[in-house]
Amino acid sequence: MRYPAFAGLVSLICLPVPAAIAQEGDVAAGETVFKKCAVCHIADTDKNKVGPSLNHLFGRTAGTHPDFAYSPAMKAAGAAGLVWDEATLRDYLHDPKLKVKGTKMAFVGLKDDGEITNLIAYLKQFSK
């Protein structure tokens, strides 16, 4: 190759955008994904159902929504510093029982990253 420095520059320019920057999500698609959660959770009010309300979830310490009987594991996770943000929620939604061993949430998780991104976008509108 005649211009090896140029080739290196081109390869840097063509790198993918980091996932954290590229993931904005589709609120409408997230609302559809939330239907899987709505059996147990609500997001638009502070009322608890079978699961705790997800209203104002982002920035909340795990296991602390008022008047909800969390598992000892979720309370311990919160006491150990688990706070819900995009990264922690993404991990939890992939595999709840791996993220918080002993959680009583029966949901097996979402395996599709796009669904998780859209769900997070949907939930964010209720955390403003």
Secondary structure, 3 states (H helix, E strand, C coil): CCCHHHHHHHHHHCCCCCHHHHCCCCHHHHHHHHCCCCCCCCCCCCCCCCCCCCCCCCCCECCCCCCCCCCHHHHHHHHCCCECCHHHHHHHHHCHHHHCCCCCCCCCCCCCHHHHHHHHHHHHCCCC
